[in-house]
Amino acid sequence: MHTTKINRISAPAPAVADAPRKKPVHELRLGLIKAAIWENTVGDNLRYNVTFARIYKNEAEWKGIRHLWPDDLLLLAKVADQAHSWICTATKADRELAR
């Protein structure tokens, strides 16, 4: 059996522990499905991206996982539609402010 050894150079860990965590600009929730909308600046352009999670309560703390059950898909589609509408409205407002 022949194995190939892969050399990986590890970069030093970024100093994110001291930096405040970036928060979503908007969140949407239907049932246990949650969408978080994030703001990103690319050059001079403001862009949005979305992450989805299925939330659950672990004792007293809410947590999220990215794995969904088939029964979650309709709610995911509805939350995705709402996120799309919010992004379209925010993008239009951003363009009007830039004028």
N, CA, C and O of each residue as an XYZ file, in Angstrom:
396
protein
N       0.830     -1.170      0.000
C       0.000      0.000      0.000
C       0.880      1.240      0.000
O       1.809      1.347      0.801
N       0.595      2.166     -0.884
C       1.380      3.378     -1.027
C       0.584      4.560     -0.493
O      -0.548      4.801     -0.912
N       1.172      5.278      0.414
C       0.503      6.466      0.929
C       1.324      7.693      0.581
O       2.555      7.651      0.581
N       0.646      8.768      0.291
C       1.311     10.014     -0.018
C       1.197     10.932      1.178
O       0.110     11.171      1.703
N       2.320     11.430      1.589
C       2.320     12.356      2.709
C       2.118     13.761      2.166
O       2.808     14.179      1.237
N       1.180     14.480      2.742
C       0.892     15.837      2.310
C       1.470     16.791      3.338
O       1.181     16.698      4.531
N       2.282     17.695      2.859
C       2.849     18.715      3.754
C       1.918     19.912      3.772
O       1.581     20.464      2.724
N       1.509     20.304      4.947
C       0.648     21.474      5.096
C       1.372     22.486      5.966
O       1.904     22.159      7.027
N       1.379     23.699      5.501
C       1.957     24.777      6.295
C       0.802     25.476      6.981
O      -0.115     25.976      6.330
N       0.857     25.505      8.278
C      -0.241     26.138      8.997
C       0.097     27.597      9.262
O       1.176     27.930      9.753
N      -0.845     28.446      8.926
C      -0.687     29.873      9.173
C      -1.054     30.161     10.616
O      -1.845     29.440     11.223
N      -0.476     31.214     11.159
C      -0.864     31.552     12.530
C      -2.340     31.909     12.597
O      -2.893     32.492     11.664
N      -2.959     31.561     13.689
C      -4.395     31.825     13.850
C      -4.634     33.324     13.910
O      -3.909     34.037     14.604
N      -5.645     33.814     13.192
C      -5.941     35.243     13.257
C      -6.426     35.625     14.648
O      -6.962     34.797     15.384
N      -6.235     36.858     14.986
C      -6.612     37.337     16.317
C      -8.084     37.695     16.346
O      -8.444     38.861     16.504
N      -8.938     36.688     16.191
C     -10.374     36.931     16.193
C     -10.965     36.833     17.591
O     -12.095     37.264     17.818
N     -10.224     36.280     18.512
C     -10.754     36.137     19.866
C     -10.980     37.497     20.515
O     -11.918     37.672     21.292
N     -10.110     38.466     20.190
C     -10.229     39.785     20.777
C     -11.200     40.680     20.009
O     -11.727     41.645     20.562
N     -11.434     40.364     18.752
C     -12.303     41.187     17.917
C     -13.765     40.896     18.247
O     -14.119     39.748     18.513
N     -14.619     41.923     18.232
C     -16.042     41.663     18.471
C     -16.625     40.862     17.311
O     -16.252     41.057     16.154
N     -17.535     39.967     17.637
C     -18.154     39.138     16.603
C     -19.097     39.979     15.767
O     -19.887     40.766     16.287
N     -18.997     39.797     14.479
C     -19.889     40.483     13.567
C     -21.272     39.857     13.693
O     -21.404     38.636     13.777
N     -22.298     40.698     13.705
C     -23.667     40.210     13.838
C     -24.406     40.400     12.519
O     -24.056     41.277     11.729
N     -25.426     39.580     12.280
C     -26.219     39.755     11.064
C     -26.943     41.108     11.098
O     -27.269     41.621     12.168
N     -27.189     41.674      9.912
C     -27.933     42.931      9.848
C     -29.431     42.687      9.995
O     -30.184     43.600     10.335
N     -29.859     41.456      9.740
C     -31.275     41.123      9.870
C     -31.417     39.617     10.048
O     -30.636     38.843      9.496
N     -32.417     39.208     10.821
C     -32.708     37.781     11.004
C     -34.188     37.536     10.776
O     -35.035     38.361     11.119
N     -34.477     36.396     10.196
C     -35.858     35.970      9.948
C     -36.031     34.580     10.526
O     -35.092     33.784     10.541
N     -37.229     34.290     11.001
C     -37.476     32.964     11.567
C     -38.915     32.552     11.304
O     -39.851     33.323     11.518
N     -39.069     31.323     10.837
C     -40.366     30.661     10.735
C     -40.216     29.308     11.406
O     -39.426     28.472     10.966
N     -40.966     29.096     12.459
C     -40.837     27.832     13.191
C     -39.418     27.683     13.688
O     -38.897     28.563     14.373
N     -38.795     26.578     13.348
C     -37.427     26.322     13.791
C     -36.384     26.658     12.737
O     -35.199     26.383     12.927
N     -36.818     27.257     11.613
C     -35.884     27.613     10.547
C     -35.564     29.096     10.641
O     -36.458     29.938     10.720
N     -34.280     29.398     10.630
C     -33.824     30.775     10.816
C     -32.890     31.166      9.678
O     -32.052     30.372      9.251
N     -33.041     32.402      9.188
C     -32.132     32.962      8.197
C     -31.436     34.157      8.819
O     -32.075     34.991      9.460
N     -30.141     34.242      8.633
C     -29.361     35.395      9.080
C     -28.810     36.069      7.832
O     -28.178     35.421      6.997
N     -29.050     37.373      7.704
C     -28.579     38.134      6.549
C     -27.367     38.941      7.005
O     -27.417     39.668      7.996
N     -26.291     38.792      6.260
C     -25.014     39.411      6.598
C     -24.665     40.465      5.561
O     -24.967     40.317      4.377
N     -24.025     41.529      6.024
C     -23.610     42.615      5.151
C     -22.112     42.480      4.901
O     -21.331     42.295      5.834
N     -21.720     42.575      3.628
C     -20.315     42.492      3.255
C     -19.993     43.609      2.282
O     -20.785     43.913      1.389
N     -18.843     44.213      2.452
C     -18.398     45.237      1.522
C     -17.332     44.631      0.626
O     -16.317     44.122      1.100
N     -17.580     44.693     -0.686
C     -16.633     44.195     -1.672
C     -16.240     45.394     -2.527
O     -17.008     45.847     -3.376
N     -15.033     45.899     -2.290
C     -14.621     47.119     -2.968
C     -15.507     48.261     -2.489
O     -15.588     48.537     -1.292
N     -16.172     48.923     -3.435
C     -17.105     49.995     -3.086
C     -18.541     49.494     -3.022
O     -19.460     50.269     -2.758
N     -18.736     48.215     -3.259
C     -20.091     47.655     -3.316
C     -20.491     46.998     -2.004
O     -19.704     46.296     -1.370
N     -21.723     47.243     -1.622
C     -22.299     46.592     -0.456
C     -23.062     45.371     -0.932
O     -23.936     45.480     -1.793
N     -22.743     44.221     -0.387
C     -23.377     42.961     -0.779
C     -23.966     42.290      0.453
O     -23.566     42.566      1.584
N     -24.921     41.405      0.209
C     -25.541     40.644      1.289
C     -25.397     39.159      1.000
O     -25.428     38.738     -0.156
N     -25.242     38.372      2.045
C     -25.330     36.926      1.908
C     -26.186     36.384      3.051
O     -26.425     37.077      4.040
N     -26.638     35.156      2.911
C     -27.595     34.583      3.853
C     -27.093     33.223      4.316
O     -26.584     32.428      3.526
N     -27.247     32.973      5.611
C     -27.005     31.640      6.143
C     -28.314     31.142      6.753
O     -29.100     31.924      7.288
N     -28.532     29.848      6.667
C     -29.748     29.231      7.178
C     -29.378     28.218      8.253
O     -28.318     27.594      8.198
N     -30.258     28.065      9.219
C     -30.030     27.078     10.279
C     -31.365     26.567     10.791
O     -32.384     27.255     10.729
N     -31.333     25.350     11.296
C     -32.466     24.787     12.037
C     -32.099     24.949     13.498
O     -31.076     24.426     13.940
N     -32.914     25.665     14.254
C     -32.563     25.954     15.635
C     -33.211     24.935     16.579
O     -34.242     24.337     16.272
N     -32.582     24.764     17.711
C     -33.107     23.890     18.753
C     -32.617     24.412     20.091
O     -31.640     25.157     20.162
N     -33.297     24.018     21.135
C     -32.937     24.468     22.478
C     -32.229     23.342     23.214
O     -32.771     22.249     23.375
N     -31.017     23.624     23.655
C     -30.217     22.684     24.422
C     -30.185     23.197     25.855
O     -29.424     24.110     26.179
N     -31.002     22.616     26.699
C     -31.217     23.088     28.062
C     -31.742     24.525     28.002
O     -32.886     24.729     27.598
N     -30.953     25.517     28.387
C     -31.451     26.897     28.396
C     -30.924     27.721     27.227
O     -31.244     28.905     27.118
N     -30.116     27.113     26.343
C     -29.448     27.861     25.282
C     -29.951     27.428     23.901
O     -30.081     26.236     23.621
N     -30.230     28.411     23.048
C     -30.619     28.127     21.663
C     -29.373     27.901     20.832
O     -28.399     28.646     20.939
N     -29.409     26.870     20.005
C     -28.298     26.540     19.107
C     -28.850     26.305     17.711
O     -30.056     26.144     17.528
N     -27.970     26.288     16.739
C     -28.398     26.065     15.373
C     -27.543     25.021     14.678
O     -26.346     24.904     14.944
N     -28.164     24.265     13.789
C     -27.442     23.307     12.964
C     -27.798     23.585     11.511
O     -28.851     24.153     11.221
N     -26.936     23.192     10.618
C     -27.166     23.447      9.193
C     -27.823     22.275      8.478
O     -28.166     22.373      7.300
N     -27.998     21.176      9.186
C     -28.641     20.014      8.583
C     -30.150     20.144      8.750
O     -30.640     20.454      9.836
N     -30.863     19.910      7.687
C     -32.322     20.047      7.714
C     -32.984     18.716      7.423
O     -32.426     17.859      6.738
N     -34.182     18.560      7.955
C     -35.002     17.392      7.682
C     -35.890     17.699      6.482
O     -36.140     18.869      6.193
N     -36.373     16.680      5.778
C     -37.269     16.935      4.641
C     -38.478     17.792      5.019
O     -38.943     18.599      4.214
N     -38.985     17.619      6.234
C     -40.131     18.423      6.667
C     -39.786     19.909      6.822
O     -40.688     20.744      6.878
N     -38.505     20.245      6.890
C     -38.079     21.634      7.041
C     -38.024     22.385      5.710
O     -37.929     23.612      5.706
N     -38.080     21.685      4.598
C     -37.804     22.313      3.308
C     -38.824     23.375      2.904
O     -38.444     24.385      2.311
N     -40.088     23.178      3.204
C     -41.083     24.200      2.858
C     -40.843     25.479      3.660
O     -40.914     26.578      3.110
N     -40.559     25.339      4.959
C     -40.231     26.516      5.763
C     -38.947     27.176      5.270
O     -38.846     28.403      5.260
N     -37.974     26.380      4.865
C     -36.736     26.931      4.318
C     -37.037     27.774      3.085
O     -36.498     28.871      2.939
N     -37.887     27.275      2.200
C     -38.246     28.023      0.990
C     -38.938     29.335      1.341
O     -38.674     30.363      0.717
N     -39.815     29.305      2.330
C     -40.522     30.528      2.726
C     -39.576     31.532      3.373
O     -39.662     32.728      3.094
N     -38.682     31.065      4.226
C     -37.714     31.962      4.850
C     -36.753     32.509      3.785
O     -36.379     33.680      3.838
N     -36.357     31.681      2.831
C     -35.479     32.143      1.753
C     -36.175     33.218      0.924
O     -35.539     34.187      0.508
N     -37.476     33.055      0.679
C     -38.237     34.063     -0.060
C     -38.280     35.380      0.718
O     -38.107     36.449      0.133
N     -38.507     35.309      2.021
C     -38.531     36.512      2.846
C     -37.158     37.183      2.882
O     -37.065     38.410      2.847
N     -36.099     36.387      2.950
C     -34.745     36.942      2.947
C     -34.467     37.642      1.618
O     -33.878     38.723      1.589
N     -34.889     37.025      0.532
C     -34.713     37.633     -0.789
C     -35.443     38.965     -0.875
O     -34.892     39.939     -1.388
N     -36.674     39.021     -0.382
C     -37.446     40.266     -0.393
C     -36.757     41.334      0.448
O     -36.688     42.493      0.038
N     -36.247     40.956      1.623
C     -35.575     41.922      2.487
C     -34.328     42.468      1.802
O     -34.071     43.671      1.842
N     -33.550     41.585      1.171
C     -32.321     42.009      0.489
C     -32.651     42.937     -0.683
O     -31.961     43.935     -0.894
N     -33.693     42.618     -1.440
C     -34.091     43.485     -2.560
C     -34.471     44.878     -2.062
O     -34.078     45.878     -2.663
N     -35.227     44.951     -0.976
C     -35.636     46.240     -0.404
C     -34.416     46.997      0.123
O     -34.292     48.199     -0.111
N     -33.524     46.319      0.824
C     -32.332     46.959      1.375
C     -31.408     47.435      0.258
O     -30.835     48.521      0.349
N     -31.261     46.634     -0.789
C     -30.405     47.015     -1.910
C     -30.960     48.250     -2.609
O     -30.201     49.140     -2.994
N     -32.279     48.309     -2.776
C     -32.903     49.475     -3.393
C     -32.666     50.716     -2.534
O     -32.338     51.779     -3.061
N     -32.828     50.592     -1.233
C     -32.598     51.711     -0.317
C     -31.126     52.153     -0.356
O     -30.829     53.347     -0.324
N     -30.212     51.176     -0.426
C     -28.783     51.499     -0.497
C     -28.468     52.289     -1.774
O     -27.699     53.250     -1.744
N     -29.064     51.879     -2.878
C     -28.835     52.590     -4.159
C     -29.382     54.005     -4.102
O     -28.755     54.931     -4.618
N     -30.552     54.190     -3.477
C     -31.135     55.523     -3.389
C     -30.287     56.431     -2.493
O     -30.169     57.625     -2.770
N     -29.701     55.890     -1.432
C     -28.827     56.666     -0.563
C     -27.544     57.073     -1.277
O     -26.981     58.131     -0.996
N     -27.083     56.234     -2.199
C     -25.828     56.492     -2.910
C     -25.990     57.607     -3.948
O     -24.992     58.163     -4.409
N     -27.212     57.937     -4.318
C     -27.422     58.989     -5.339
C     -27.051     60.331     -4.847
O     -27.169     61.312     -5.581
